[in-house]
Amino acid sequence: MKYVDIHTHNNLKDENVISLINFDLQDFQSFTFLADNYYTTGLHPWYLNEYQTNTMTVLEEAVIENKIIAIGECGLDKICKTPIEKQISSFLEQIKISEKYSKPLIIHVVKAYDLLLNIHKNVKPKQHWIIHGFQGNVTLALQLQSRGMLLSFGSALLSQQNVQKKFAEIAKNMFFLETDNSKIKILDIYDKAADLLHITKEELKEKLFFQFQKIFIK
């Protein structure tokens, strides 16, 4: 049984950790896939203007690779420069690929939860949607969880008291932990999460490992 890092940009190998490593889709042909690691890729809303016109085809080709376990990061961000209409269009296309190949979504959302909830309601996806780096309030968390979405928590658990205070209540439902692009070890985030939940790290490790198996291992 291993620890699970549901979203990281560090392409490292650790025999004690299941890492879902995110890589830039534009690097797909030259990217080094390490044995025993899992990978995610998608079209991030920040960089949509940089991708080629055939990017969705490339994404589908990448997803067919056995190591591509989820689509993302993808999503919606109202404070980035990419027009929101273009973001929505790209997100909808990636949802179609997610559903076609039975791959969960790893989602980046900033100031656009209203759009996200509306799209989820209209699309009615069968695949799990995971909001990475969640730092929203409890009311928003409950809205997302009521639609079956999972929330992932990262390094903010170690330093931000407002996130720590909300975590125990939010984590009553399914959640994950992640390192994202930080240099913090996933074991440190497990330590803090277990402390906040008043359970042992081994109990948390077991919970998230079996949750990972249920959602990602078909």
Secondary structure as GFF3:
##gff-version 3
##sequence-region A 1 218
A	DSSP	beta_strand	3	8	.	.	.	ID=ss1
A	DSSP	beta_strand	17	22	.	.	.	ID=ss2
A	DSSP	three_ten_helix	25	27	.	.	.	ID=ss3
A	DSSP	beta_strand	38	41	.	.	.	ID=ss4
A	DSSP	three_ten_helix	45	50	.	.	.	ID=ss5
A	DSSP	alpha_helix	55	64	.	.	.	ID=ss6
A	DSSP	beta_strand	68	77	.	.	.	ID=ss7
A	DSSP	alpha_helix	84	100	.	.	.	ID=ss8
A	DSSP	beta_strand	105	110	.	.	.	ID=ss9
A	DSSP	alpha_helix	113	123	.	.	.	ID=ss10
A	DSSP	beta_strand	129	131	.	.	.	ID=ss11
A	DSSP	alpha_helix	138	146	.	.	.	ID=ss12
A	DSSP	beta_strand	150	153	.	.	.	ID=ss13
A	DSSP	alpha_helix	156	159	.	.	.	ID=ss14
A	DSSP	alpha_helix	161	170	.	.	.	ID=ss15
A	DSSP	beta_strand	175	177	.	.	.	ID=ss16
A	DSSP	alpha_helix	186	197	.	.	.	ID=ss17
A	DSSP	alpha_helix	201	216	.	.	.	ID=ss18
###
